[in-house]
Amino acid sequence: MTSLTEAVMEWSDLVNAFRQEMLSLPVRASDSIPGINDRSGAERILTGMVYEALS
């Protein structure tokens, strides 16, 4: 492999890892929001925000 190919593959791996962390954020964060009683509602809002940021 050329160093360019390796760099592209490593960058792709980093972007995919970041995307997966971002997509897991709403589930993890919904419990941390003070005053929120509707966890599924919080997850929906956060999921929408994450998808907006990723697009």
Helices and strands as residue ranges (DSSP letters): H 3-29, G 30-32, H 39-54
